[in-house]
């Protein structure tokens, strides 16, 4: 059985890989794009807009929440979803920095 050797990498690199993994499905990118324009949307709004079933949408939202890119805020019997822009910006900046190392 093979084991991933993620413990051999810096925490920042592992975090960037987890961020990229969270974005590795087109549905998740579409959800992020939708939430950018519609902060506080409910899952039913996403289902109405995207070609996803409710269970599929919930599963993808769960992956984005696990990666801490989306947060859920209960409001009565509904749950509203918001992007965690500070975390998204942090990873975008870190990724950009990793592609543009300082010159020697």
Phi, psi and omega in degrees: 000132180272145178239138176289138181258050182292337180291352180273357183249159176296150180303321181298321180291318178297318178299318179295322178295320178294322176299312180296321178298319179297332180263011187279006178234134182302329179297322181290323176294319178296322178296315179298317179298317179297315181291334176296319180271342185226064181299140180085013180293152175268163178301322181297327177293321177295319179297321179294328186269323186257156178279059182230147172282165180299314179298321179294317178299315179298320179296316179292321175299322177298319178295320178292325176292318179300324178279359180061035176262340180227142174239149180251133178237116177293141177219093186068233179269002181250160175239130179251141185249138181227147173285145174264082188300325180297320179289319178297315179298318179303313182289325177296316178296317180295319180294317179299317180296323180291336178272344180235068180294152178298145180285153181280000000 
